[in-house]
Amino acid sequence: MSDIVAFGVLSFTSFFTLINPFGTMPIFMTMTADLNQSHRTKTAKKASIVSFITIIIFAFSGQLLFNFFGISVNSFRIVGGVIFFLMGMDMLQARLGKVKLKDSEIKTYVNDISVTPLAIPMICGPGALTNAIVMMEDANTIEKKSVLIFSIFIVILLTYLILYSSSRIIKILGETGINVMMRLMGLIVMVIAVEFFFSGLKPIILDILNN
């Protein structure tokens, strides 16, 4: 029993740290600043659902998918780094907060940002997906597998609640505050992008040199 509890605590803490919903929140805030409450909630809900499904799929079949398509986790990190960097550039120039949407465009915009970049790679990035694969391999009993899935569900639920609460923060900060936060977060996102990129590139280069 204590072994299952320890596994559950490890699962929860590792996923919460890797997903980092508090780090995703400012980006979510800036990208949904011009949406009303219902559309913002819908965006958070869809991003959370897509993230949960994606992580569960990778937990059970991630290694098979990677092997089937010949994809490495390091390649995934490089692509994630490129996406982060481009997004950081837009945030640094405060472009995201100035997106003005027509009523006819809102549904498409919500669908677009819910999946990419919010769900993938912001919420379930290379770290979370890799962790899902590794943790599922360590879960050698039905009880542990159930605990792992439940831990992922709780983390995603907390992520949704944190993103949902960002609506109140948007009202407090106002447009100027959002733009300032967006530029600051843009710098941080670009730094994260560089870390992602080179953490994926370094092993590939070393592998090439060794061969």
MDTraj code that builds the backbone (N, CA, C; nanometers):
import mdtraj as md
import numpy as np

residues = "MET SER ASP ILE VAL ALA PHE GLY VAL LEU SER PHE THR SER PHE PHE THR LEU ILE ASN PRO PHE GLY THR MET PRO ILE PHE MET THR MET THR ALA ASP LEU ASN GLN SER HIS ARG THR LYS THR ALA LYS LYS ALA SER ILE VAL SER PHE ILE THR ILE ILE ILE PHE ALA PHE SER GLY GLN LEU LEU PHE ASN PHE PHE GLY ILE SER VAL ASN SER PHE ARG ILE VAL GLY GLY VAL ILE PHE PHE LEU MET GLY MET ASP MET LEU GLN ALA ARG LEU GLY LYS VAL LYS LEU LYS ASP SER GLU ILE LYS THR TYR VAL ASN ASP ILE SER VAL THR PRO LEU ALA ILE PRO MET ILE CYS GLY PRO GLY ALA LEU THR ASN ALA ILE VAL MET MET GLU ASP ALA ASN THR ILE GLU LYS LYS SER VAL LEU ILE PHE SER ILE PHE ILE VAL ILE LEU LEU THR TYR LEU ILE LEU TYR SER SER SER ARG ILE ILE LYS ILE LEU GLY GLU THR GLY ILE ASN VAL MET MET ARG LEU MET GLY LEU ILE VAL MET VAL ILE ALA VAL GLU PHE PHE PHE SER GLY LEU LYS PRO ILE ILE LEU ASP ILE LEU ASN ASN".split()
xyz = np.array([
    [0.0833, -0.1218, 0.0000],
    [0.0000, 0.0000, 0.0000],
    [0.0860, 0.1258, 0.0000],
    [0.1892, 0.1265, 0.0844],
    [0.2789, 0.2426, 0.0922],
    [0.3514, 0.2633, -0.0393],
    [0.3787, 0.1518, -0.1106],
    [0.4453, 0.1596, -0.2405],
    [0.3561, 0.2288, -0.3423],
    [0.2268, 0.1985, -0.3388],
    [0.1308, 0.2605, -0.4311],
    [0.1153, 0.4096, -0.3997],
    [0.1091, 0.4443, -0.2709],
    [0.0989, 0.5855, -0.2292],
    [0.2211, 0.6639, -0.2751],
    [0.3393, 0.6053, -0.2560],
    [0.4637, 0.6702, -0.2969],
    [0.4656, 0.6905, -0.4483],
    [0.4165, 0.5901, -0.5224],
    [0.4101, 0.5993, -0.6682],
    [0.3126, 0.7096, -0.7105],
    [0.2003, 0.7189, -0.6378],
    [0.1016, 0.8223, -0.6672],
    [0.1542, 0.9620, -0.6428],
    [0.2255, 0.9792, -0.5322],
    [0.2853, 1.1098, -0.4997],
    [0.3887, 1.1483, -0.6055],
    [0.4709, 1.0509, -0.6448],
    [0.5721, 1.0753, -0.7476],
    [0.5073, 1.1129, -0.8803],
    [0.4011, 1.0414, -0.9161],
    [0.3292, 1.0691, -1.0411],
    [0.2725, 1.2104, -1.0410],
    [0.2054, 1.2461, -0.9312],
    [0.1423, 1.3782, -0.9228],
    [0.2459, 1.4902, -0.9284],
    [0.3489, 1.4802, -0.8448],
    [0.4486, 1.5877, -0.8366],
    [0.5259, 1.6027, -0.9669],
    [0.5600, 1.4918, -1.0298],
    [0.6378, 1.4996, -1.1542],
    [0.5553, 1.5617, -1.2667],
    [0.4284, 1.5206, -1.2790],
    [0.3436, 1.5771, -1.3849],
    [0.3096, 1.7234, -1.3582],
    [0.2830, 1.7568, -1.2332],
    [0.2487, 1.8961, -1.2011],
    [0.3682, 1.9878, -1.2302],
    [0.4878, 1.9407, -1.1972],
    [0.6086, 2.0201, -1.2222],
    [0.6350, 2.0359, -1.3712],
    [0.6209, 1.9266, -1.4464],
    [0.6497, 1.9297, -1.5896],
    [0.5442, 2.0077, -1.6680],
    [0.4178, 1.9912, -1.6313],
    [0.3104, 2.0639, -1.7004],
    [0.3105, 2.2110, -1.6607],
    [0.3388, 2.2389, -1.5332],
    [0.3539, 2.3749, -1.4822],
    [0.2388, 2.4671, -1.5258],
    [0.1174, 2.4424, -1.4755],
    [0.0022, 2.5243, -1.5158],
    [0.0173, 2.6728, -1.4847],
    [0.0931, 2.7071, -1.3786],
    [0.1129, 2.8486, -1.3470],
    [0.1995, 2.9174, -1.4526],
    [0.2859, 2.8398, -1.5175],
    [0.3674, 2.8948, -1.6256],
    [0.2879, 2.9101, -1.7541],
    [0.1876, 2.8230, -1.7715],
    [0.1020, 2.8291, -1.8902],
    [0.0000, 2.9417, -1.8798],
    [-0.0400, 2.9750, -1.7580],
    [-0.1467, 3.0725, -1.7363],
    [-0.1221, 3.2083, -1.8019],
    [-0.0032, 3.2716, -1.7864],
    [0.0165, 3.4025, -1.8490],
    [0.0036, 3.3987, -2.0007],
    [0.0492, 3.2882, -2.0618],
    [0.0383, 3.2737, -2.2070],
    [-0.1085, 3.2580, -2.2456],
    [-0.1805, 3.1784, -2.1693],
    [-0.3241, 3.1618, -2.1926],
    [-0.3961, 3.2949, -2.1786],
    [-0.3577, 3.3728, -2.0782],
    [-0.4202, 3.5027, -2.0544],
    [-0.4023, 3.5964, -2.1730],
    [-0.2799, 3.6019, -2.2261],
    [-0.2525, 3.6945, -2.3363],
    [-0.3203, 3.6501, -2.4656],
    [-0.3266, 3.5188, -2.4878],
    [-0.3848, 3.4686, -2.6118],
    [-0.5376, 3.4758, -2.6112],
    [-0.5979, 3.4855, -2.4929],
    [-0.7444, 3.4893, -2.4846],
    [-0.7961, 3.6233, -2.4296],
    [-0.7111, 3.7242, -2.4300],
    [-0.7474, 3.8535, -2.3709],
    [-0.8684, 3.9173, -2.4383],
    [-0.8873, 3.8921, -2.5699],
    [-0.9974, 3.9534, -2.6432],
    [-1.1200, 3.8632, -2.6548],
    [-1.1161, 3.7493, -2.5872],
    [-1.2317, 3.6592, -2.5880],
    [-1.3187, 3.6852, -2.4653],
    [-1.4474, 3.6569, -2.4783],
    [-1.5347, 3.6729, -2.3621],
    [-1.5211, 3.5522, -2.2692],
    [-1.5891, 3.5582, -2.1555],
    [-1.5759, 3.4548, -2.0522],
    [-1.6097, 3.3151, -2.1051],
    [-1.7172, 3.3031, -2.1808],
    [-1.7604, 3.1707, -2.2272],
    [-1.6607, 3.1094, -2.3243],
    [-1.6077, 3.1918, -2.4161],
    [-1.5104, 3.1404, -2.5128],
    [-1.3771, 3.1092, -2.4461],
    [-1.3409, 3.1880, -2.3447],
    [-1.2168, 3.1638, -2.2711],
    [-1.2272, 3.0314, -2.1943],
    [-1.3445, 3.0096, -2.1329],
    [-1.3682, 2.8843, -2.0606],
    [-1.3664, 2.7658, -2.1550],
    [-1.4276, 2.7829, -2.2714],
    [-1.4304, 2.6761, -2.3719],
    [-1.2892, 2.6421, -2.4194],
    [-1.2070, 2.7448, -2.4372],
    [-1.0682, 2.7242, -2.4796],
    [-0.9908, 2.6448, -2.3752],
    [-1.0052, 2.6837, -2.2477],
    [-0.9365, 2.6139, -2.1384],
    [-0.9832, 2.4695, -2.1278],
    [-1.1142, 2.4490, -2.1436],
    [-1.1703, 2.3141, -2.1321],
    [-1.1205, 2.2243, -2.2444],
    [-1.1230, 2.2757, -2.3680],
    [-1.0804, 2.1949, -2.4819],
    [-0.9315, 2.1640, -2.4747],
    [-0.8511, 2.2637, -2.4358],
    [-0.7065, 2.2429, -2.4232],
    [-0.6765, 2.1366, -2.3176],
    [-0.7513, 2.1399, -2.2074],
    [-0.7311, 2.0425, -2.0993],
    [-0.7706, 1.9018, -2.1428],
    [-0.8834, 1.8902, -2.2125],
    [-0.9298, 1.7588, -2.2593],
    [-0.8318, 1.6993, -2.3604],
    [-0.7894, 1.7822, -2.4562],
    [-0.6928, 1.7352, -2.5573],
    [-0.5625, 1.6921, -2.4900],
    [-0.5182, 1.7686, -2.3904],
    [-0.3952, 1.7362, -2.3186],
    [-0.4068, 1.6026, -2.2470],
    [-0.5195, 1.5830, -2.1776],
    [-0.5400, 1.4582, -2.1029],
    [-0.5398, 1.3377, -2.1961],
    [-0.6148, 1.3487, -2.3059],
    [-0.6221, 1.2382, -2.4026],
    [-0.4844, 1.2093, -2.4623],
    [-0.4115, 1.3155, -2.4974],
    [-0.2786, 1.2992, -2.5583],
    [-0.1819, 1.2302, -2.4625],
    [-0.1818, 1.2743, -2.3366],
    [-0.0909, 1.2146, -2.2376],
    [-0.1251, 1.0676, -2.2139],
    [-0.2546, 1.0355, -2.2048],
    [-0.2960, 0.8965, -2.1839],
    [-0.2553, 0.8093, -2.3028],
    [-0.2742, 0.8618, -2.4244],
    [-0.2355, 0.7866, -2.5451],
    [-0.0857, 0.7567, -2.5439],
    [-0.0068, 0.8598, -2.5100],
    [0.1379, 0.8407, -2.5072],
    [0.1793, 0.7487, -2.3922],
    [0.1066, 0.7545, -2.2818],
    [0.1385, 0.6674, -2.1686],
    [0.1268, 0.5204, -2.2074],
    [0.0238, 0.4879, -2.2855],
    [0.0010, 0.3484, -2.3227],
    [0.0713, 0.3063, -2.4520],
    [0.0910, 0.4018, -2.5424],
    [0.1470, 0.3612, -2.6723],
    [0.2549, 0.4556, -2.7255],
    [0.3038, 0.5458, -2.6387],
    [0.4012, 0.6458, -2.6824],
    [0.5276, 0.5863, -2.7416],
    [0.5820, 0.4861, -2.6730],
    [0.7050, 0.4240, -2.7205],
    [0.6829, 0.3563, -2.8555],
    [0.5667, 0.2920, -2.8710],
    [0.5334, 0.2266, -2.9980],
    [0.5192, 0.3292, -3.1104],
    [0.4528, 0.4440, -3.0787],
    [0.4354, 0.5498, -3.1786],
    [0.5694, 0.6072, -3.2215],
    [0.6558, 0.6337, -3.1225],
    [0.7877, 0.6881, -3.1528],
    [0.8661, 0.5919, -3.2417],
    [0.8624, 0.4629, -3.2067],
    [0.9349, 0.3622, -3.2849],
    [0.8760, 0.3440, -3.4244],
    [0.7424, 0.3462, -3.4316],
    [0.6741, 0.3261, -3.5601],
    [0.7081, 0.4361, -3.6598],
    [0.7052, 0.5613, -3.6118],
    [0.7336, 0.6742, -3.7004],
    [0.8822, 0.7116, -3.7033],
    [0.9621, 0.6425, -3.6240],
    [1.1050, 0.6727, -3.6195],
    [1.1345, 0.8066, -3.5562],
    [1.0498, 0.8452, -3.4603],
    [1.0648, 0.9751, -3.3930],
    [1.1366, 0.9549, -3.2595],
    [1.2274, 1.0437, -3.2289],
    [1.2934, 1.0384, -3.0987],
    [1.2393, 1.1507, -3.0108],
    [1.2504, 1.1323, -2.8813],
    [1.2071, 1.2356, -2.7866],
    [1.2875, 1.3630, -2.8090],
    [1.4134, 1.3478, -2.8453],
    [1.4989, 1.4647, -2.8697],
    [1.4496, 1.5467, -2.9897],
    [1.4026, 1.4778, -3.0928],
    [1.3459, 1.5485, -3.2093],
    [1.2209, 1.6252, -3.1671],
    [1.1422, 1.5630, -3.0806],
    [1.0208, 1.6258, -3.0285],
    [1.0561, 1.7524, -2.9510],
    [1.1663, 1.7463, -2.8747],
    [1.2114, 1.8623, -2.7983],
    [1.2532, 1.9768, -2.8925],
    [1.3213, 1.9428, -3.0008],
    [1.3665, 2.0446, -3.0963],
    [1.2476, 2.1167, -3.1588],
    [1.1480, 2.0396, -3.2023],
    [1.0270, 2.0989, -3.2622],
    [0.9542, 2.1860, -3.1597],
    [0.9437, 2.1359, -3.0367],
    [0.8808, 2.2143, -2.9303],
    [0.9547, 2.3446, -2.9062],
    [1.0872, 2.3387, -2.9122],
    [1.1690, 2.4588, -2.8944],
    [1.1441, 2.5622, -3.0022],
    [1.1306, 2.5158, -3.1274],
    [1.1045, 2.6075, -3.2397],
    [0.9686, 2.6749, -3.2229],
    [0.8662, 2.5945, -3.1860],
    [0.7313, 2.6497, -3.1658],
    [0.7324, 2.7527, -3.0531],
    [0.7986, 2.7181, -2.9424],
    [0.8090, 2.8106, -2.8287],
    [0.8763, 2.9404, -2.8691],
    [0.9855, 2.9297, -2.9473],
    [1.0630, 3.0485, -2.9852],
    [0.9790, 3.1437, -3.0706],
    [0.9090, 3.0889, -3.1694],
    [0.8244, 3.1720, -3.2560],
    [0.7123, 3.2374, -3.1752],
    [0.6555, 3.1618, -3.0823],
    [0.5496, 3.2151, -2.9970],
    [0.6056, 3.3253, -2.9066],
    [0.7267, 3.3036, -2.8540],
    [0.7918, 3.4035, -2.7695],
    [0.8187, 3.5327, -2.8442],
    [0.8565, 3.5216, -2.9732],
    [0.8808, 3.6401, -3.0569],
    [0.7539, 3.7240, -3.0699],
    [0.6425, 3.6560, -3.0937],
    [0.5135, 3.7257, -3.1047],
    [0.4760, 3.7932, -2.9735],
    [0.4989, 3.7226, -2.8633],
    [0.4657, 3.7771, -2.7315],
    [0.5538, 3.8973, -2.6978],
    [0.6806, 3.8895, -2.7361],
    [0.7752, 3.9973, -2.7077],
    [0.7330, 4.1266, -2.7765],
    [0.6711, 4.1131, -2.8926],
    [0.6235, 4.2296, -2.9675],
    [0.4776, 4.2611, -2.9374],
    [0.4237, 4.1924, -2.8369],
    [0.2852, 4.2154, -2.7906],
    [0.1828, 4.1978, -2.9015],
    [0.2115, 4.1063, -2.9931],
    [0.1179, 4.0826, -3.1028],
    [-0.0060, 4.0072, -3.0567],
    [0.0141, 3.9093, -2.9688],
    [-0.0979, 3.8231, -2.9308],
    [-0.2105, 3.9005, -2.8637],
    [-0.1745, 3.9999, -2.7838],
    [-0.2755, 4.0770, -2.7130],
    [-0.3511, 4.1735, -2.8018],
    [-0.2994, 4.1946, -2.9259],
    [-0.3630, 4.2908, -3.0157],
    [-0.4466, 4.2232, -3.1234],
    [-0.4630, 4.0915, -3.1107],
    [-0.5440, 4.0203, -3.2083],
    [-0.6902, 4.0586, -3.1902],
    [-0.7482, 4.1191, -3.2921],
    [-0.8893, 4.1576, -3.2882],
    [-0.9679, 4.0600, -3.3742],
    [-1.0635, 3.9963, -3.3147],
    [-1.1356, 3.8895, -3.3831],
    [-1.2786, 3.9291, -3.4159],
    [-1.3196, 3.8916, -3.5358],
    [-1.4595, 3.9070, -3.5735],
    [-1.5372, 3.7896, -3.5134],
    [-1.6661, 3.8065, -3.4989],
    [-1.7492, 3.7008, -3.4411],
    [-1.7362, 3.5695, -3.5181],
    [-1.7242, 3.5806, -3.6514],
    [-1.7149, 3.4612, -3.7357],
    [-1.5814, 3.3897, -3.7213],
    [-1.4801, 3.4617, -3.6707],
    [-1.3462, 3.4044, -3.6594],
    [-1.3185, 3.3432, -3.5217],
    [-1.4016, 3.3769, -3.4224],
    [-1.3742, 3.3353, -3.2847],
    [-1.3714, 3.1838, -3.2699],
    [-1.4695, 3.1147, -3.3296],
    [-1.4757, 2.9687, -3.3160],
    [-1.3502, 2.9027, -3.3713],
    [-1.3067, 2.9489, -3.4905],
    [-1.1853, 2.8937, -3.5518],
    [-1.0637, 2.9226, -3.4659],
    [-1.0550, 3.0437, -3.4130],
    [-0.9415, 3.0834, -3.3286],
    [-0.9346, 2.9981, -3.2023],
    [-1.0503, 2.9774, -3.1392],
    [-1.0569, 2.8955, -3.0173],
    [-1.0098, 2.7530, -3.0463],
    [-1.0574, 2.6966, -3.1594],
    [-1.0179, 2.5607, -3.1960],
    [-0.8688, 2.5522, -3.2245],
    [-0.8149, 2.6558, -3.2902],
    [-0.6729, 2.6576, -3.3261],
    [-0.5843, 2.6600, -3.2033],
    [-0.6054, 2.7587, -3.1148],
    [-0.5145, 2.7746, -3.0013],
    [-0.5385, 2.6707, -2.8925],
    [-0.6580, 2.6091, -2.8907],
    [-0.6856, 2.5063, -2.7897],
    [-0.5928, 2.3875, -2.8070],
    [-0.5726, 2.3483, -2.9336],
    [-0.4888, 2.2320, -2.9625],
    [-0.3410, 2.2716, -2.9670],
    [-0.3086, 2.3722, -3.0485],
    [-0.1710, 2.4231, -3.0601],
    [-0.1745, 2.5745, -3.0540],
    [-0.1009, 2.6366, -2.9642],
    [0.0051, 2.5792, -2.8812],
    [-0.0358, 2.5438, -2.7373],
    [-0.1619, 2.5657, -2.6969],
    [-0.1962, 2.5463, -2.5558],
    [-0.1853, 2.4005, -2.5116],
    [-0.2603, 2.3112, -2.5784],
    [-0.2556, 2.1700, -2.5388],
    [-0.1191, 2.1098, -2.5711],
    [-0.0759, 2.1284, -2.6962],
    [0.0533, 2.0779, -2.7424],
    [0.1286, 2.1944, -2.8047],
    [0.2461, 2.2358, -2.7571],
    [0.3246, 2.1681, -2.6538],
    [0.3239, 2.2361, -2.5163],
    [0.2334, 2.3348, -2.4928],
    [0.2409, 2.4077, -2.3658],
    [0.2044, 2.3192, -2.2463],
    [0.0890, 2.2521, -2.2525],
    [0.0466, 2.1696, -2.1388],
    [0.1143, 2.0321, -2.1441],
    [0.0957, 1.9619, -2.2530],
    [0.1628, 1.8305, -2.2634],
    [0.2780, 1.8408, -2.3625],
    [0.3894, 1.8893, -2.3129],
    [0.5104, 1.9029, -2.3922],
    [0.5937, 1.7760, -2.3888],
    [0.7148, 1.7808, -2.4434],
    [0.8028, 1.6635, -2.4459],
    [0.8277, 1.6035, -2.3078],
    [0.8445, 1.6908, -2.2076],
    [0.8715, 1.6433, -2.0715],
    [0.7575, 1.5607, -2.0160],
    [0.6344, 1.6128, -2.0297],
    [0.5161, 1.5430, -1.9769],
    [0.4910, 1.4127, -2.0521],
    [0.5082, 1.4147, -2.1847],
    [0.4847, 1.2949, -2.2643],
    [0.5894, 1.1874, -2.2355],
    [0.7139, 1.2307, -2.2230],
    [0.8209, 1.1360, -2.1899],
    [0.7978, 1.0773, -2.0515],
    [0.7565, 1.1624, -1.9574],
    [0.7284, 1.1176, -1.8211],
    [0.6152, 1.0156, -1.8197],
    [0.5141, 1.0381, -1.9047],
    [0.4007, 0.9451, -1.9127],
    [0.4478, 0.8076, -1.9588],
    [0.5365, 0.8049, -2.0573],
    [0.5880, 0.6778, -2.1098],
    [0.6691, 0.6050, -2.0033],
    [0.7590, 0.6798, -1.9383],
    [0.8467, 0.6201, -1.8364],
    [0.7666, 0.5712, -1.7157],
    [0.6733, 0.6541, -1.6675],
    [0.5945, 0.6169, -1.5502],
    [0.5049, 0.4956, -1.5779],
    [0.4517, 0.4871, -1.6999],
    [0.3662, 0.3732, -1.7343],
    [0.4476, 0.2442, -1.7403],
    [0.5724, 0.2552, -1.7835],
    [0.6595, 0.1368, -1.7849],
    [0.6918, 0.0921, -1.6422],
    [0.6994, 0.1888, -1.5497],
    [0.7269, 0.1566, -1.4089],
    [0.6035, 0.1031, -1.3364],
    [0.4855, 0.1357, -1.3897],
    [0.3598, 0.0901, -1.3273],
    [0.3346, -0.0550, -1.3652],
    [0.3885, -0.1460, -1.2851],
    [0.3835, -0.2885, -1.3188],
    [0.2612, -0.3616, -1.2643],
    [0.1691, -0.2884, -1.2033],
    [0.0440, -0.3505, -1.1549],
    [-0.0752, -0.2658, -1.1999],
    [-0.1927, -0.3276, -1.1965],
    [-0.3160, -0.2561, -1.2341],
    [-0.3394, -0.1382, -1.1393],
    [-0.3091, -0.1591, -1.0112],
    [-0.3285, -0.0535, -0.9116],
    [-0.2428, 0.0694, -0.9452],
    [-0.1176, 0.0442, -0.9804],
    [-0.0267, 0.1546, -1.0125],
    [-0.0690, 0.2257, -1.1411],
    [-0.1144, 0.1494, -1.2381],
    [-0.1626, 0.2098, -1.3632],
    [-0.2834, 0.2999, -1.3351],
    [-0.3727, 0.2508, -1.2485],
    [-0.4918, 0.3287, -1.2123],
    [-0.4527, 0.4561, -1.1386],
    [-0.3572, 0.4446, -1.0474],
    [-0.3085, 0.5611, -0.9719],
    [-0.2441, 0.6629, -1.0659],
    [-0.1690, 0.6137, -1.1643],
    [-0.1029, 0.7022, -1.2614],
    [-0.2058, 0.7807, -1.3421],
    [-0.3068, 0.7109, -1.3926],
    [-0.4115, 0.7770, -1.4716],
    [-0.4871, 0.8792, -1.3860],
    [-0.5165, 0.8423, -1.2612],
    [-0.5861, 0.9331, -1.1704],
    [-0.5007, 1.0570, -1.1406],
    [-0.3706, 1.0383, -1.1230],
    [-0.2787, 1.1501, -1.0964],
    [-0.2761, 1.2463, -1.2137],
    [-0.2712, 1.1907, -1.3352],
    [-0.2725, 1.2744, -1.4558],
    [-0.4026, 1.3531, -1.4636],
    [-0.5145, 1.2851, -1.4329],
    [-0.6459, 1.3512, -1.4361],
    [-0.6509, 1.4684, -1.3379],
    [-0.6011, 1.4476, -1.2166],
    [-0.6029, 1.5530, -1.1140],
    [-0.5181, 1.6718, -1.1568],
    [-0.4002, 1.6450, -1.2138],
    [-0.3116, 1.7539, -1.2582],
    [-0.3775, 1.8333, -1.3708],
    [-0.4392, 1.7646, -1.4661],
    [-0.5068, 1.8329, -1.5771],
    [-0.6272, 1.9119, -1.5258],
    [-0.7000, 1.8551, -1.4277],
    [-0.8138, 1.9264, -1.3683],
    [-0.7665, 2.0552, -1.3002],
    [-0.6568, 2.0473, -1.2259],
    [-0.5993, 2.1660, -1.1613],
    [-0.5544, 2.2682, -1.2658],
    [-0.4989, 2.2181, -1.3753],
    [-0.4561, 2.3066, -1.4849],
    [-0.5750, 2.3825, -1.5406],
    [-0.6857, 2.3104, -1.5626],
    [-0.8079, 2.3745, -1.6135],
    [-0.8588, 2.4815, -1.5165],
    [-0.8611, 2.4498, -1.3879],
    [-0.9105, 2.5443, -1.2865],
    [-0.8225, 2.6695, -1.2807],
    [-0.6910, 2.6509, -1.2957],
    [-0.5983, 2.7643, -1.2934],
    [-0.6195, 2.8525, -1.4171],
    [-0.6366, 2.7883, -1.5349],
    [-0.6610, 2.8645, -1.6578],
    [-0.7964, 2.9348, -1.6509],
    [-0.8954, 2.8669, -1.5946],
    [-1.0289, 2.9246, -1.5792],
    [-1.0237, 3.0496, -1.4906],
    [-0.9440, 3.0455, -1.3854],
    [-0.9326, 3.1584, -1.2920],
    [-0.8579, 3.2767, -1.3512],
    [-0.7877, 3.2546, -1.4619],
    [-0.7096, 3.3633, -1.5220],
    [-0.7995, 3.4771, -1.5725],
    [-0.9274, 3.4462, -1.5954],
    [-1.0214, 3.5498, -1.6409],
    [-1.0275, 3.6660, -1.5421],
    [-1.0283, 3.6343, -1.4145],
    [-1.0338, 3.7391, -1.3113],
    [-0.9058, 3.8214, -1.3105],
    [-0.7948, 3.7539, -1.3337],
    [-0.6663, 3.8239, -1.3348],
    [-0.6599, 3.9199, -1.4528],
    [-0.7166, 3.8791, -1.5677],
    [-0.7189, 3.9650, -1.6860],
    [-0.7917, 4.0962, -1.6558],
    [-0.9048, 4.0848, -1.5856],
    [-0.9829, 4.2047, -1.5516],
    [-0.9040, 4.2981, -1.4605],
    [-0.8281, 4.2407, -1.3684],
    [-0.7503, 4.3214, -1.2730],
    [-0.6349, 4.3928, -1.3426],
    [-0.5638, 4.3209, -1.4297],
    [-0.4451, 4.3772, -1.4945],
    [-0.4789, 4.4818, -1.5998],
    [-0.5856, 4.4567, -1.6770],
    [-0.6201, 4.5484, -1.7849],
    [-0.5290, 4.5277, -1.9053],
    [-0.5522, 4.6037, -2.0131],
    [-0.4773, 4.5862, -2.1385],
    [-0.3288, 4.6176, -2.1222],
    [-0.2968, 4.7254, -2.0492],
    [-0.1559, 4.7622, -2.0295],
    [-0.0822, 4.6551, -1.9509],
    [-0.1430, 4.6088, -1.8450],
    [-0.0817, 4.5040, -1.7635],
    [-0.0598, 4.3761, -1.8421],
    [-0.1570, 4.3416, -1.9265],
    [-0.1450, 4.2214, -2.0089],
    [-0.0282, 4.2351, -2.1062],
    [-0.0155, 4.3526, -2.1691],
    [0.0943, 4.3745, -2.2638],
    [0.2310, 4.3668, -2.1958],
    [0.2415, 4.4252, -2.0761],
    [0.3675, 4.4197, -2.0015],
    [0.4012, 4.2752, -1.9654],
    [0.3011, 4.2032, -1.9126],
    [0.3229, 4.0635, -1.8753],
    [0.3582, 3.9796, -1.9976],
    [0.2931, 4.0098, -2.1111],
    [0.3177, 3.9329, -2.2319],
    [0.4623, 3.9488, -2.2793],
    [0.5156, 4.0706, -2.2710],
    [0.6544, 4.0928, -2.3129],
    [0.7518, 4.0214, -2.2198],
    [0.7240, 4.0278, -2.0899],
    [0.8097, 3.9584, -1.9939],
    [0.8039, 3.8069, -2.0157],
    [0.6831, 3.7548, -2.0346],
    [0.6675, 3.6122, -2.0576],
    [0.7276, 3.5716, -2.1917],
    [0.7248, 3.6635, -2.2883],
    [0.7862, 3.6360, -2.4179],
    [0.9341, 3.6047, -2.4035],
    [1.0027, 3.6842, -2.3205],
    [1.1444, 3.6595, -2.2944],
    [1.1661, 3.5236, -2.2286],
    [1.0817, 3.4945, -2.1291],
    [1.0943, 3.3668, -2.0575],
    [1.0661, 3.2493, -2.1502],
    [0.9624, 3.2624, -2.2338],
    [0.9275, 3.1554, -2.3276],
    [1.0407, 3.1309, -2.4267],
    [1.1066, 3.2389, -2.4714],
    [1.2182, 3.2247, -2.5656],
    [1.3374, 3.1555, -2.4993],
    [1.3591, 3.1840, -2.3715],
    [1.4665, 3.1155, -2.2973],
    [1.4339, 2.9666, -2.2841],
    [1.3067, 2.9371, -2.2515],
    [1.2628, 2.7974, -2.2429],
    [1.2812, 2.7287, -2.3782],
    [1.2500, 2.8025, -2.4859],
    [1.2629, 2.7480, -2.6215],
    [1.4067, 2.7078, -2.6516],
    [1.5007, 2.7943, -2.6136],
    [1.6424, 2.7649, -2.6368],
    [1.6855, 2.6415, -2.5583],
    [1.6385, 2.6330, -2.4330],
    [1.6707, 2.5163, -2.3494],
    [1.6140, 2.3885, -2.4115],
    [1.4885, 2.3943, -2.4569],
    [1.4247, 2.2799, -2.5213],
    [1.5032, 2.2388, -2.6455],
    [1.5359, 2.3379, -2.7267],
    [1.6018, 2.3121, -2.8553],
    [1.7364, 2.2427, -2.8363],
    [1.8188, 2.3004, -2.7493],
    [1.9537, 2.2464, -2.7319],
    [1.9564, 2.1179, -2.6490],
    [1.8570, 2.0999, -2.5593],
    [1.8501, 1.9741, -2.4845],
    [1.8143, 1.8590, -2.5782],
    [1.7460, 1.8908, -2.6884],
    [1.7162, 1.7894, -2.7891],
    [1.8270, 1.7749, -2.8916],
    [1.8932, 1.8869, -2.9236],
    [1.9975, 1.8867, -3.0271],
    [2.1272, 1.8223, -2.9792],
    [2.1634, 1.8483, -2.8544],
    [2.2922, 1.7994, -2.8013],
    [2.3065, 1.6472, -2.8106],
    [2.2077, 1.5687, -2.7618],
    [2.2219, 1.4223, -2.7727],
    [2.2310, 1.3738, -2.9168],
    [2.1593, 1.4418, -3.0081],
    [2.1623, 1.4014, -3.1493],
    [2.3013, 1.4242, -3.2077],
    [2.3597, 1.5408, -3.1791],
    [2.4948, 1.5716, -3.2283],
    [2.5971, 1.4759, -3.1710],
    [2.5864, 1.4493, -3.0385],
    [2.6804, 1.3562, -2.9738],
    [2.6685, 1.2159, -3.0344],
    [2.5465, 1.1764, -3.0664],
    [2.5232, 1.0459, -3.1261],
    [2.5873, 1.0376, -3.2653],
    [2.5742, 1.1478, -3.3428],
    [2.6340, 1.1539, -3.4768],
    [2.7864, 1.1465, -3.4688],
    [2.8435, 1.2224, -3.3737],
    [2.9898, 1.2250, -3.3576],
    [3.0439, 1.0907, -3.3125],
    [2.9689, 1.0227, -3.2252],
    [3.0132, 0.8912, -3.1759],
    [3.0088, 0.7841, -3.2840],
    [2.9183, 0.8054, -3.3796],
    [2.9078, 0.7077, -3.4886],
    [3.0032, 0.7437, -3.6026],
])
top = md.Topology()
chain = top.add_chain()
for i, resn in enumerate(residues, 1):
    res = top.add_residue(resn, chain, resSeq=i)
    for name in ("N", "CA", "C"):
        top.add_atom(name, md.element.get_by_symbol(name[0]), res)
traj = md.Trajectory(xyz[None], top)
